[in-house]
Amino acid sequence: MPNGPLMIIGGAEDKVRKPTILKHFVALSGGRDARIAVIPTASSLGREVVDVYDALFTKFGAARVDSVRPESREQAHDPVLVKALDEATGIFMTGGNQLKLSSIVCGTPVGDAILRAHERGAVVAGTSAGASIQSSHMVAFGVGGATPKQRMTQVAAGLGLVNHTVIDQHFDQRNRYGRLLMIVSQSPQLLGIGVDEDTCGLVEDVDGDLVMRVLGKGAVTIFDGSRMVSNAYEATRSSPLLASGVLFHVLPEGSAFNLSTRVLVPQEPVVDPEDADELAEATRDLRQLVRDIAAADATPAAIRRRLALRRTRNQPDPTPTDGENA
């Protein structure tokens, strides 16, 4: 049985006008049979953050929404919380302080229950901090900026749901290119994944490979440093880093990327319905032209004139405009 889907959300997902990402989460979790566990540990808000997601997920058809909120590593051993996660068909981790989330959850029974849920096929989703913790290496904190500089960010251990990666969020909105590239420069074996706001990287097992499909209004940016050249091992203090030969991918909605092979997944071409109708008409005309030539032994030029005359006769009368008689 393949592992369940992962939803890596860049934060600030639309909850009112077009809540496509959250609706998709509920649908993947089972729709009307969904049992969702919300983990708000990263948030500084109280019960209200759970109430918001409870109301939304219930509105979208979920059968049950539970709060699983350990506030210490001791509470993360609570069997009641573990049981709620073991029974969930979908787990949603809210935004907030990702270092708080990882320091309380990772390596505890609650963290192990999240991993088990993923392994048995449940959906694991997270927004902002809840997105970052899904990678094997996690951005703990750091400043923004476009240029990678030594010591501009710190790294902590994540849950490892997506191995050999580091995930950052609010990516374009908070200009986090530099800090993600700094981590990749220091650890080129890691795939850097930056997710914009109201955007989701949906990761699924496809024939043994992890394939990420992009949903939402922004983009997912990927840094592949597997063949890069960097001076990160000798750069001092906060000096800019050399980062040459990095493969750079920007993936808008509808794009798909194979995280296992690190290549773009080719997409089937999408044909506009009007273009399809025009192509079909042209094909019919061409077939008729061939038949007319064969039947009448006429020249192609004569047949084309005859076809143009026939089209003119078949055109409907123009629609009357204001001021004209119908």
C-alpha positions in Angstrom: 0.0 0.0 0.0 1.5 3.4 -1.0 2.0 6.1 1.5 -0.7 8.7 1.7 -0.6 12.1 0.0 1.2 15.1 1.5 0.0 18.6 1.1 2.7 21.2 1.5 1.0 24.6 1.7 3.0 27.9 1.7 0.7 29.7 4.2 -2.1 32.2 3.9 -4.3 29.8 2.0 -7.6 31.2 0.9 -10.3 30.4 3.5 -13.2 32.5 2.1 -13.3 33.4 -1.6 -11.7 30.4 -3.3 -10.7 27.8 -0.6 -9.6 25.3 -3.3 -6.7 23.9 -1.3 -8.6 23.2 1.9 -11.5 21.7 0.0 -9.1 19.4 -1.8 -7.6 18.4 1.6 -11.1 17.4 2.9 -11.9 15.5 -0.3 -8.6 13.5 -0.1 -9.3 12.8 3.6 -12.5 11.0 2.7 -15.1 13.8 2.2 -18.2 13.0 4.3 -16.3 10.1 5.9 -13.3 12.3 6.8 -12.0 12.3 10.4 -9.5 15.2 10.6 -7.0 15.9 13.4 -5.8 19.5 13.6 -2.4 20.1 15.2 -2.2 23.8 16.2 1.0 23.4 18.4 3.0 25.9 16.2 0.3 28.7 16.6 0.5 31.3 19.3 -3.3 31.7 19.1 -5.6 29.8 21.5 -8.7 27.7 20.7 -9.8 30.1 18.0 -7.3 28.7 15.4 -8.8 25.3 15.8 -12.3 26.7 15.7 -11.6 28.3 12.3 -10.4 25.1 10.7 -13.1 23.1 12.5 -15.8 25.3 10.9 -14.2 25.2 7.5 -13.6 21.4 7.4 -17.1 20.8 8.7 -18.5 23.1 6.1 -16.7 21.2 3.4 -18.2 17.9 4.6 -15.9 16.4 7.1 -17.6 14.0 9.6 -15.4 14.9 12.5 -12.6 17.4 13.5 -10.4 16.8 16.6 -7.8 19.1 18.2 -4.5 17.5 18.9 -2.4 20.2 20.7 0.6 19.1 22.8 2.3 22.0 24.3 5.3 20.1 25.6 7.2 16.9 24.8 5.6 15.4 27.9 2.1 16.1 26.5 3.2 14.6 23.2 3.2 11.3 25.0 -0.5 11.5 25.8 -2.2 8.3 24.6 -5.4 10.2 24.0 -3.7 12.5 21.5 -2.0 9.5 19.9 -5.3 7.7 19.5 -6.9 10.7 17.8 -4.1 10.7 15.2 -4.3 6.9 14.8 -8.0 7.2 13.9 -7.6 10.2 11.6 -8.0 10.0 7.8 -6.4 13.4 7.5 -4.0 15.4 9.7 -3.6 19.2 9.3 -0.8 21.1 11.0 -1.3 24.9 11.3 1.1 27.7 10.9 3.1 29.5 13.5 6.6 28.8 15.0 8.0 25.8 13.2 10.9 25.4 15.7 8.3 25.1 18.5 6.4 22.5 16.5 9.4 20.4 15.7 10.9 20.6 19.2 7.7 19.4 20.7 6.5 16.8 18.1 9.6 15.2 16.5 10.8 12.0 18.2 7.7 11.7 20.4 4.7 9.3 20.2 2.7 12.1 18.6 5.3 12.5 15.9 5.5 8.7 15.4 1.7 8.7 15.0 1.9 11.3 12.2 4.4 9.1 10.4 2.2 6.0 10.9 -0.8 7.8 9.5 1.2 8.7 6.4 2.4 5.1 6.0 -1.2 3.7 6.2 -2.4 6.1 3.6 -3.9 9.1 5.5 -3.4 12.6 4.2 -0.9 14.7 6.0 -1.1 18.5 5.3 0.5 21.5 6.8 0.5 25.2 6.1 3.4 27.5 6.8 5.2 26.0 9.8 3.2 22.8 9.2 4.7 22.7 5.7 8.3 23.2 6.8 8.2 20.4 9.3 7.3 17.8 6.6 10.9 17.9 5.2 13.8 16.0 6.6 15.7 19.3 7.2 13.7 22.3 8.3 14.3 26.0 8.3 14.2 27.0 12.0 14.4 30.7 11.5 16.3 33.3 9.6 16.1 36.6 7.6 14.9 37.2 4.1 16.8 38.4 1.1 17.6 37.4 -2.5 21.4 36.7 -2.0 22.6 33.6 -0.1 24.8 34.6 2.8 26.6 32.6 5.4 24.7 32.2 8.7 21.5 33.9 7.4 19.4 31.0 8.7 19.4 28.0 11.0 18.3 24.4 10.3 16.5 21.9 12.5 15.3 18.3 12.0 11.8 17.8 10.5 9.5 14.9 10.5 11.2 13.5 7.3 7.9 12.8 5.4 9.8 14.1 2.3 13.4 12.9 2.6 16.4 14.7 1.3 14.6 18.0 1.2 14.4 21.3 2.9 11.1 23.2 2.7 10.5 27.0 3.1 7.1 28.8 2.9 5.7 32.3 2.3 8.5 32.0 -0.3 8.1 34.8 -2.8 6.1 37.1 -0.6 8.8 37.3 2.0 11.8 37.0 -0.4 13.2 33.8 1.1 15.3 32.8 -2.0 18.6 33.6 -0.3 18.1 31.6 2.9 16.9 28.5 1.0 19.8 28.7 -1.4 22.2 29.1 1.6 21.0 25.8 3.0 21.3 24.1 -0.4 24.8 25.6 -0.8 25.8 24.0 2.5 24.1 20.7 1.8 23.9 20.2 -2.0 22.4 16.8 -1.6 19.2 18.4 -0.3 16.5 19.5 -2.7 15.3 23.1 -1.8 11.6 23.6 -2.1 10.0 27.1 -1.6 6.2 27.3 -1.6 4.4 30.6 -2.2 1.3 31.7 -0.2 -2.1 30.2 -1.2 -0.1 27.5 -3.0 0.2 23.8 -2.4 2.7 21.1 -3.4 0.7 17.9 -3.5 3.1 15.0 -3.1 1.9 11.5 -4.1 3.5 8.1 -4.7 3.4 7.4 -8.4 4.9 3.9 -9.3 7.4 4.2 -6.5 8.5 7.8 -7.2 7.4 10.9 -5.2 5.7 13.3 -7.7 4.7 16.8 -6.6 1.8 18.5 -8.4 1.2 22.2 -7.9 -2.1 23.7 -6.9 -3.1 27.3 -6.1 -2.4 30.8 -7.3 1.4 31.0 -6.8 4.3 28.8 -7.6 6.7 26.3 -6.1 10.4 27.1 -6.6 13.0 24.3 -6.5 16.7 24.5 -6.1 18.7 21.4 -7.2 22.3 21.7 -6.1 23.4 18.2 -6.9 26.0 19.5 -9.3 26.7 22.9 -7.9 29.9 24.6 -7.0 29.9 26.5 -3.6 32.3 28.1 -1.2 30.0 27.6 1.8 32.7 25.5 3.6 35.1 28.4 3.7 32.9 31.5 3.7 33.1 33.5 6.9 30.5 35.4 9.0 27.8 36.8 6.8 29.6 37.0 3.5 27.8 36.2 0.2 28.1 32.6 -0.9 29.3 31.3 -4.3 26.4 29.2 -5.7 27.2 28.2 -9.3 25.5 25.5 -11.4 22.3 25.3 -9.4 19.3 24.0 -11.3 16.4 26.3 -10.8 12.7 25.4 -11.4 9.6 27.6 -11.0 6.5 25.5 -11.1 3.0 27.2 -11.5 -0.3 25.5 -11.0 -0.7 22.4 -13.1 3.0 21.6 -13.2 4.3 18.3 -11.9 7.8 17.5 -10.7 9.4 14.1 -9.9 11.1 14.6 -6.5 12.8 11.2 -6.7 14.4 11.7 -10.2 14.5 15.5 -9.9 13.0 16.1 -13.4 10.0 17.9 -14.7 7.1 15.6 -15.5 5.8 16.2 -19.1 2.3 17.5 -19.2 -0.4 16.5 -21.7 -1.2 19.4 -23.9 -4.5 21.2 -23.2 -6.5 22.1 -26.3 -8.9 25.0 -26.1 -12.4 23.9 -27.1 -12.7 26.6 -29.7 -9.4 25.5 -31.3 -10.6 21.9 -31.3 -13.8 22.9 -33.1 -11.8 24.9 -35.7 -9.5 21.9 -36.2 -12.4 19.5 -36.6 -14.0 21.8 -39.2 -10.8 22.1 -41.1 -10.4 18.3 -41.1 -13.9 17.9 -42.5 -13.2 20.5 -45.2 -10.0 18.7 -46.2 -11.7 15.4 -46.5 -14.5 16.9 -48.6 -12.0 18.5 -50.8 -10.3 15.2 -51.4 -13.6 13.5 -52.2 -14.6 16.3 -54.6 -11.4 16.1 -56.5 -11.7 12.3 -56.8 -15.3 12.5 -57.9 -15.2 15.4 -60.4 -11.6 15.2 -61.6 -11.5 19.0 -61.0 -8.4 21.1 -60.2 -7.7 21.9 -56.5 -8.2 25.7 -57.3 -11.6 25.1 -58.7 -12.6 23.0 -55.7 -11.4 25.6 -53.3 -13.5 28.3 -55.0 -16.5 26.0 -54.8 -15.9 25.3 -51.1 -15.6 29.0 -50.3 -18.9 29.7 -52.1 -20.5 26.9 -50.1 -19.3 28.4 -46.8 -20.6 31.8 -47.7 -24.1 30.4 -48.4 -24.1 28.4 -45.2 -23.2 31.4 -43.0 -26.2 32.6 -40.8 -27.6 36.1 -41.3 -25.8 38.7 -39.1 -27.5 39.5 -35.8 -29.4 42.8 -36.0 -27.8 45.6 -34.0 -29.5 48.3 -32.0 -31.4 50.6 -34.4 -31.8 47.9 -37.1 -35.0 46.1 -37.9 -35.0 42.4 -37.0 
